[in-house]
């Protein structure tokens, strides 16, 4: 019993500390700020990851979320705003929001970019009234190993996601849902 109480106190302390360590989201970014941050994040991803850069050359569009904040203690959530680049230009804005429940504690900040390799999957993003990760087209999350070895000749799926700039710590074992929705900026 005492060990369980100690574990709970440590987990609660870590979660509280993470909320002070991680940058806190300010008021919603303007379109110009979001464009700037998303373009900088994409440029940084390309500089660090040749696989992402190679896939980016063949993508019909790239959806970049430069900063997603995720936190939880039993119940959790995540949120971020992003830009859809098509032909190198910002053409639309989206948010990503999710909720989770289960054994989890901590907070983290990260960014991610989704590379759409077909018009079909890009159209699904808008016609579905919210792209739910795990429902619809399959999304391949390119981990460190896959990200380094992926090229335009090995890319077989229609949507690839690259996660970058992770900060903080989050331990989770539970059920999570995530939805990407078009917004006006």
N, C-alpha and C positions, 0 to 999 in steps of 0.2 A: 504494500500500500504506500509506504514512504517513497519507494523507488518511482512509483507512478506519479506521485505528487511532485517529486523532484523533476521528473521528465517534463511534466506539464509546465512547471515554473521556467525551466530552461527554454522550452519551445516558445512560451509566451514572451520571455525576455528577448529571444532572437527576433521574433516577429516585431516587437516594439522597436528594437534597435534598428531593424531594417527600414522601418518607416522614417527614421531620422537620417539614415545614411543615404537612402535613395533620393534623387531629386523629386520634388513634388510637382505634379502638373499644375501649371498656371491656368489662367482663363483660356478658353479655346483660342487656338492660334488663328491668325488671319490667313487668308488664302496665300498671300505673299510669303508669310513666315513658314507656312506648311510646305509650299513649293521649294523654298530655300533649304529647309531641313531635309526634305525627302530627296532632293537632288544631291545634297552633300552626302547623305547616307548611301545612296546608290553609287556615287562616285567612289566612296570609301570601300564599299563592298566589292566593286569591280577591281580596285587596286589590290585588295587583299585576297581575292578569290578568282583565279583565272577561269574556273568552271562556270561561275555565275556570269562573268563577262562573255564567255562563249555562247551560253544559252541566251543572254540578253540580245545578242546580234540577230538571233532567229525569232525572238519573241514578237508577237503582234502587239503586246502591251505588257507593261510592268507596273504592278501595284505595290507601292512602297509605304510601309508604316515605319517612320523613323524612330518612334518612341511609343512602346506599349508598356503600361504599368500593370503589374499583376500582384495581388496580395491576398492572403487568406489565413484564417485560423479556424479550421472546421468548415466554414463556408467562405468562399473566395470569389473574386471577380477580377476582370481585366478590361482595359479600355485603351484605345489609341485612335488617332486619326491619320489618314494616309492620302496619297495622291496617285492617280492612275496616269502613267506616262505612255503616250502613244506617239511614235515617231519622234521621240525626244521632247515632246511638249506635254504639259499638264492639261488633261482633258476632262477630268472628273475627280471628285473627292469622296472618300468613304470613311466610315468608322468601323472598328472591330471591337466587339464587346462580347464578353463571355462570363459565365458563372460556373462555379464548381462546388461540389459538396463531397466531403470525405475526410480522410486523415491527411491534413495538410497544414503547413505552417510556414510563414516567411513572406518575403516580398522580393520582387525583382523587376528590373526594367530591361527591355530588349527591343530590337527592331526586327522587322522581317520584310522580305520582298517576295512577291508572287509573280512568277513569269508565266504568262499565258501564251502557249505555243500554237493556239488555233483560234480562229474567229468564233467557232462553236462554243468553246469554254468561256470566251470573253462575253459573248451574248448571254450565256447562262448567268453570269454575274449580275446582270441587270434584270433579266426577265424573271428570275426566281424570287424577286422582292427580298433579297438578302441571301447571300451565298453562305450556306452553312457548311463549315469545314466538317468533313465526315459524311456529308450528304451530297449527292450530285457527282460532278467529275472528281476523279481521284486526284489527290494532291500528294506529290512526292516531296517529303521534307528531306532536303539534302544536308545530311550531317557532315562532319568534318571529312570523313573518308570519301563519301560519295561526292561531296562538293569538289574535292581536289581531282577526282578522276572523271567527272562528267564533262563531256564535250558535246558539240552539236550532233555528232554521229552516234553517240551513245544515248542521247536523250530520246526516249521512246514515249513518255507520257505527255499529257497535254498541259499540266500545271506543275511547276516546280516552286518550292518555297525554300528560301535561304534565311536562316535566323542569324542575327549578328549583334554585336555590342551588348552582350549579356552582362548585367551587373546585379549584385545581390544574391540571395539564396532562397530557394523555395523547394521544400520537400513536399511531395504530394502523392497520394494514392487515393484515387476517387474517380468520380464521373464529372466530365467537363463538356460543356457545349460552347461553341464559338460561332458568331454570326457576323458577316461583313455586309454593311448596308450603305447604299449611296446617300450622300448628304449634300446640301447646298452650302457653298462658301461665298 
